[in-house]
Amino acid sequence: MEYNIRPCHENDLDKLLDLCQLHADYEKAAYNPEGKKQRLKTALFSAAPQLNCLVADVAGDIIGYATYTFDFSTWDAARFIYLDCLYLEEAYRSYGIGQVLMEKVATIGKAENCINMQWQTPDFNERAIQFYKRIGGIGKDKVRFTLPL
């Protein structure tokens, strides 16, 4: 299958929002798109972006994405790259596209002198867990909390 991995462009935002909804549904999470297009536009395309995004494109149609940020680990006393989201439409899984997205994010992290790449997935997402282990990911059992502000 031919595909292209490239940075997200501003005109990709509508499709990115659609993929975010599908991703939230897949992870059994609540998702409200209200106001998100503008907030993502600001986060991705401002003079000092807070978020970075790669998209997977098949014949001009965006079928997946990976978003990432940079953070700092107190325990490692070093910067790391955080893979916030990785999602591919169901029909495009098992073609190696997810692995290429992961490799591209890891390459960016290395270029930015990050000590490691971190991410998370729900414990019921067995397919993702198997994939992450297959590419060398090491899982840590933790419980993630959210405090609404």
Secondary structure as UniProt FT lines:
FT   STRAND          4..7
FT   HELIX           10..12
FT   HELIX           13..26
FT   TURN            27..28
FT   TURN            34..35
FT   HELIX           36..45
FT   STRAND          52..58
FT   TURN            59..60
FT   STRAND          61..73
FT   TURN            74..77
FT   STRAND          78..88
FT   HELIX           90..92
FT   TURN            93..94
FT   HELIX           97..111
FT   TURN            112..113
FT   STRAND          117..118
FT   TURN            123..124
FT   HELIX           126..134
FT   TURN            135..136
//
